[in-house]
Amino acid sequence: MTELEESRKGLEAKCDEFEEMNQTLHNDLNKAADTMKKLETDKQELQTKYNDNEKDKKNVETALRKTIDQVCTV
């Protein structure tokens, strides 16, 4: 085997290594993107629950004020 052939085989092996690393990075990036999408969905769901709880809290506070006012006027 000539020096040129050995060099070519070495470069091909490096290319294969880099291709494998590239594929791994690509897969990791896709997983990270999926995780980010899920986190965004979770955040939106939590925000909705929070908003609903705030509405419920205001309704309870209003009902409590009305009840207190009725008791105090009696």
C-alpha positions as CSV (number, residue, x, y, z in Angstrom):
1,M,0.0,0.0,0.0
2,T,1.4,3.3,-0.9
3,E,1.7,6.3,1.3
4,L,-1.1,8.1,-0.6
5,E,-3.4,5.1,-0.2
6,E,-2.7,5.0,3.6
7,S,-3.4,8.7,3.8
8,R,-6.6,8.3,1.9
9,K,-7.8,5.5,4.2
10,G,-6.9,7.6,7.2
11,L,-8.9,10.5,5.9
12,E,-11.8,8.2,5.1
13,A,-11.8,6.9,8.6
14,K,-11.7,10.5,10.0
15,C,-14.6,11.4,7.7
16,D,-16.6,8.4,9.0
17,E,-15.8,9.6,12.6
18,F,-17.0,13.1,11.8
19,E,-20.1,11.8,10.1
20,E,-21.0,9.7,13.2
21,M,-20.3,12.7,15.4
22,N,-22.5,14.9,13.2
23,Q,-25.3,12.4,13.3
24,T,-25.1,12.2,17.1
25,L,-25.2,16.0,17.4
26,H,-28.1,16.1,15.0
27,N,-30.0,13.5,17.1
28,D,-29.2,15.4,20.3
29,L,-30.4,18.7,18.7
30,N,-33.7,17.1,17.7
31,K,-34.2,15.7,21.2
32,A,-33.5,19.2,22.7
33,A,-36.0,20.8,20.3
34,D,-38.6,18.2,21.3
35,T,-37.9,18.9,24.9
36,M,-38.2,22.7,24.3
37,K,-41.6,22.2,22.6
38,K,-42.8,20.1,25.5
39,L,-41.6,22.7,28.0
40,E,-43.4,25.4,26.1
41,T,-46.6,23.4,26.1
42,D,-46.3,22.7,29.8
43,K,-45.7,26.4,30.4
44,Q,-48.8,27.3,28.5
45,E,-50.9,24.7,30.4
46,L,-49.5,26.0,33.8
47,Q,-50.3,29.6,32.8
48,T,-53.8,28.6,31.9
49,K,-54.2,26.8,35.3
50,Y,-52.8,29.8,37.1
51,N,-55.2,32.2,35.3
52,D,-58.1,29.9,36.1
53,N,-57.1,29.8,39.8
54,E,-56.8,33.6,39.9
55,K,-60.4,33.9,38.5
56,D,-61.6,31.4,41.0
57,K,-59.8,33.3,43.8
58,K,-61.5,36.6,42.7
59,N,-64.9,34.9,42.6
60,V,-64.4,33.5,46.1
61,E,-63.2,36.9,47.4
62,T,-66.2,38.6,45.8
63,A,-68.6,36.0,47.3
64,L,-66.9,36.4,50.7
65,R,-67.2,40.2,50.6
66,K,-70.9,39.9,49.8
67,T,-71.4,37.4,52.6
68,I,-69.6,39.7,55.1
69,D,-71.6,42.7,53.9
70,Q,-74.8,40.8,54.3
71,V,-73.9,39.6,57.8
72,C,-72.7,43.1,58.9
73,T,-75.9,44.8,57.7
74,V,-78.2,42.4,59.6
